[in-house]
Amino acid sequence: MTTALETFQQGGILAYPTEAVFGLGCDPDNDEAINKLLSIKSRPADKGLILLAGNYSQLLPYIDDSKIPQDKRFAVLSRWPDGITQIVAKNPDTSNLLTGRFDTIAVRVTSQPDVVALCLATNKPIVSTSANLSGKPPAKTWQEIPNELADKIDFIIKGKTLGFDQPSTIIDALSGDVIRS
């Protein structure tokens, strides 16, 4: 039986619990997997995706950490883990499939144990988008993942969300301005 780690390493698509909803994701360094994920979701590539990590250091290859001024660093890092997705400057080498039409990238650190374990095993974040078809409500449990999606997913981590009521709030990391509440 294939594991979540093997699925990730082989370019598969995983469904997994986040703070409030189930996410769909893959290896952020595998453009073929990201394209497959976008196709499954019927999601336009120009919207960008979120990276979900078990710790901040896993995000460093994808962001431009030097663009976070020293006087803002504590505020940015103290918003984690859980519930807050922050928009930060991207590393110029980061795939446009992750960032869409933006020169920034959406990132979050979580404490959800299944995600943390996967991110620690791979030493990288996982791409994260809600487990739903575009425009439909996101699944809050693995059993709620629509069949038309479940049939295209390579592995489902059958864990539990952290029980948050709403998907993550998205904010500009430096200004604190809310983009999605």
Solvent accessible surface area in square Angstrom, and as a share of the most:
residue,aa,sasa,rsa
1,M,225,1.01
2,T,62,0.36
3,T,67,0.39
4,A,18,0.14
5,L,57,0.29
6,E,69,0.31
7,T,6,0.03
8,F,4,0.02
9,Q,115,0.51
10,Q,135,0.60
11,G,14,0.14
12,G,8,0.07
13,I,0,0.00
14,L,0,0.00
15,A,0,0.00
16,Y,1,0.00
17,P,0,0.00
18,T,6,0.03
19,E,5,0.02
20,A,4,0.03
21,V,10,0.06
22,F,1,0.00
23,G,1,0.01
24,L,0,0.00
25,G,0,0.00
26,C,0,0.00
27,D,18,0.10
28,P,2,0.01
29,D,85,0.44
30,N,43,0.22
31,D,70,0.36
32,E,145,0.65
33,A,2,0.02
34,I,0,0.00
35,N,77,0.39
36,K,82,0.35
37,L,0,0.00
38,L,12,0.06
39,S,84,0.54
40,I,11,0.06
41,K,5,0.02
42,S,80,0.52
43,R,51,0.19
44,P,70,0.44
45,A,48,0.37
46,D,68,0.35
47,K,102,0.43
48,G,7,0.07
49,L,6,0.03
50,I,25,0.13
51,L,1,0.00
52,L,0,0.00
53,A,0,0.00
54,G,14,0.14
55,N,52,0.26
56,Y,44,0.17
57,S,67,0.43
58,Q,3,0.01
59,L,0,0.00
60,L,74,0.37
61,P,82,0.52
62,Y,12,0.05
63,I,5,0.03
64,D,32,0.16
65,D,42,0.22
66,S,97,0.63
67,K,119,0.50
68,I,9,0.04
69,P,56,0.35
70,Q,145,0.65
71,D,124,0.64
72,K,75,0.32
73,R,50,0.18
74,F,168,0.70
75,A,43,0.33
76,V,1,0.00
77,L,64,0.32
78,S,62,0.40
79,R,66,0.24
80,W,25,0.09
81,P,73,0.46
82,D,26,0.13
83,G,12,0.11
84,I,45,0.23
85,T,0,0.00
86,Q,0,0.00
87,I,36,0.18
88,V,9,0.05
89,A,26,0.20
90,K,35,0.15
91,N,35,0.18
92,P,114,0.72
93,D,131,0.68
94,T,10,0.06
95,S,29,0.19
96,N,102,0.52
97,L,35,0.17
98,L,2,0.01
99,T,3,0.01
100,G,12,0.12
101,R,160,0.58
102,F,86,0.36
103,D,108,0.56
104,T,41,0.24
105,I,3,0.02
106,A,13,0.10
107,V,0,0.00
108,R,11,0.04
109,V,12,0.07
110,T,2,0.01
111,S,53,0.34
112,Q,3,0.01
113,P,89,0.56
114,D,46,0.24
115,V,1,0.01
116,V,32,0.19
117,A,60,0.46
118,L,12,0.06
119,C,1,0.00
120,L,107,0.53
121,A,60,0.47
122,T,23,0.13
123,N,115,0.59
124,K,46,0.19
125,P,0,0.00
126,I,1,0.01
127,V,0,0.00
128,S,7,0.04
129,T,11,0.06
130,S,35,0.22
131,A,0,0.00
132,N,10,0.05
133,L,41,0.21
134,S,55,0.35
135,G,85,0.82
136,K,122,0.52
137,P,111,0.70
138,P,42,0.26
139,A,4,0.03
140,K,94,0.40
141,T,55,0.32
142,W,79,0.28
143,Q,123,0.55
144,E,97,0.43
145,I,8,0.04
146,P,38,0.24
147,N,117,0.60
148,E,90,0.40
149,L,0,0.00
150,A,31,0.24
151,D,119,0.62
152,K,103,0.44
153,I,18,0.09
154,D,74,0.38
155,F,45,0.19
156,I,41,0.21
157,I,21,0.11
158,K,128,0.54
159,G,19,0.18
160,K,169,0.72
161,T,29,0.17
162,L,65,0.32
163,G,57,0.55
164,F,85,0.35
165,D,116,0.60
166,Q,122,0.54
167,P,46,0.29
168,S,10,0.07
169,T,35,0.20
170,I,23,0.12
171,I,11,0.06
172,D,47,0.24
173,A,1,0.00
174,L,66,0.33
175,S,69,0.44
176,G,28,0.27
177,D,91,0.47
178,V,89,0.51
179,I,108,0.55
180,R,103,0.38
181,S,109,0.70
